[in-house]
Amino acid sequence: MRRVIGVDLGGTKINAGVVDDTGKICNNIILETLAGQGRDVVIKRIVEAVQSIMEDDIIGIGITSPGFINSDDGIVEFAGNIKGWTGLNMHKTFSRYFPGKELRIENDANMAALCEKWVGSGKDLKSFVMLTLGTGLGGAIYHEAMGLWLGANYQGAELGHMILYPNGRACNCGQLGCAEKYIAGSALSINYEELTNDILDGHEIISKIESDESARAALDKFVDDLATFLVSIKNCHDPEGVILGGGFINSREKWWSLLLERFNEKCNRPEGIKIVPAKFLNDSGIIGAAKSVLDVIDKQGS
Ligand SMILES: [Zn+2]
């Protein structure tokens, strides 16, 4: 059995694990990213995480990063969340620490999608669009004939920065009205703050749904906006499925049926698309990153 290490680099946590060639995680570790301390500290943290689970039979390492990632050369074209991360040649940097191991650097949302295709909710789908509803809104587009859509500048499938409201809320990317400001997990707090001037996190708002009218209104707007966005996804790609992942879908029992109801109301032809939750949440980056290494090794062998 072949084994590789997958590393999922996030703005707050580094999640790394040993993954076998059936997609099972055998051993994993979670470290704080310490993103505020800058690039050199984050590099050290990743190396520490990998070294702590390294074994003799590991044949490669896959590392995800947020941002626009040139996965052909392993270079970060742009990443806003970690100080100094933009411009880093991750492939060159980590090759020095782990000589002789196959190394892949990939975009985090793409690896979440690769995980779902391999062992999750996308297993039987020939084409799908994936949205990850976390602090940000990640996107990935998959078709079995082409694989993942990377784009000419490695900015393909940045679905969180499709504009949902013309001239709407200001996004960190510099645009106005990006979908991320309305339907990322963190956007529920913005909806609630606009209604009440109170700042609560998503969990707190969800926990007040039964008792607080503003919490209900904030969630209703969130779900309505998500349904609208899915109509555009359907009209642009007509995928066989849409997979919704990210931490926010843990609360889906409070809103999933409403989402489907609104989607069916809004869409001109709502039939013929499956909208399903992701099977993996926190571990999807590790598993996808590991799969990207196995795929490259298989390609070299064929
Ligand atoms: Zn944006």
Boltz pocket constraint, residues with backbone or C-beta under 6 A from the ligand:
constraints:
  - pocket:
      binder: B
      contacts: [[A, 160], [A, 161], [A, 171], [A, 172], [A, 173], [A, 174], [A, 175], [A, 178], [A, 180]]
      max_distance: 6.0
